[in-house]
Amino acid sequence: MTFQIQKHGPGRFLFEPTFTQVGDKLVGRTAWTDPQGTRHERHAVLTIRDGKIADMQVCGSWRQAKRFANRA
């Protein structure tokens, strides 16, 4: 994503972050549309310990992220 921001410039993306609790984990989903109108999504499973992110696993789809969150 950093590459895309550097390539197109900051402020040219519409971000739509959401978070869902799955068991004791958080699944974060970020969706954005690039300047060409292509929609992209990224999913990350966050493990929180002592109020801090202890682990983050990026997954290719919501289904994959949900499976990972339930497995751990």
C-alpha positions in Angstrom: 0.0 0.0 0.0 2.9 2.4 0.7 4.1 1.9 -2.9 0.6 2.8 -4.2 0.5 6.0 -2.0 4.0 7.0 -3.2 3.0 6.3 -6.8 -0.3 8.1 -6.8 0.2 10.7 -4.1 -1.4 11.0 -0.6 -5.1 11.9 -0.4 -6.0 10.1 -3.6 -7.5 7.1 -1.9 -10.9 6.5 -0.2 -10.2 4.3 2.8 -13.0 2.3 4.6 -11.5 0.5 7.6 -13.7 -1.8 9.7 -12.9 -4.1 12.7 -14.7 -7.2 13.8 -14.1 -9.2 16.9 -13.7 -13.0 16.2 -13.2 -14.8 19.4 -10.3 -13.1 21.3 -8.9 -11.6 18.1 -9.7 -8.5 16.0 -10.0 -8.8 12.2 -9.3 -5.6 10.5 -10.5 -5.0 6.9 -9.4 -2.0 4.9 -11.0 -1.4 1.5 -10.0 1.4 -0.8 -10.5 2.5 -4.3 -7.4 3.7 -6.2 -7.5 6.7 -8.6 -8.3 4.4 -11.6 -11.5 3.1 -9.8 -10.1 -0.3 -8.9 -11.3 -1.6 -5.5 -8.8 -3.3 -3.2 -9.2 -5.0 0.2 -6.7 -6.2 2.8 -7.6 -8.3 5.9 -5.4 -8.6 9.0 -5.9 -10.6 12.2 -4.7 -8.7 15.2 -3.8 -10.3 18.5 -4.0 -7.8 21.4 -2.1 -8.3 24.6 -1.8 -5.8 27.4 -3.5 -3.2 25.3 -1.0 -3.5 22.4 -0.8 -5.3 19.1 1.2 -8.4 19.9 0.8 -10.1 16.5 -0.6 -9.3 13.1 -1.3 -11.8 10.3 -2.3 -10.5 6.9 -4.7 -12.7 4.9 -5.9 -12.6 1.4 -9.7 -12.7 2.1 -12.2 -12.3 4.8 -12.8 -16.0 4.9 -9.1 -16.8 5.3 -8.8 -14.2 8.1 -11.8 -15.6 9.9 -10.4 -19.1 9.7 -7.1 -17.9 11.0 -8.7 -16.0 13.9 -10.7 -19.1 15.0 -7.8 -21.4 14.7 -5.4 -19.7 17.0 
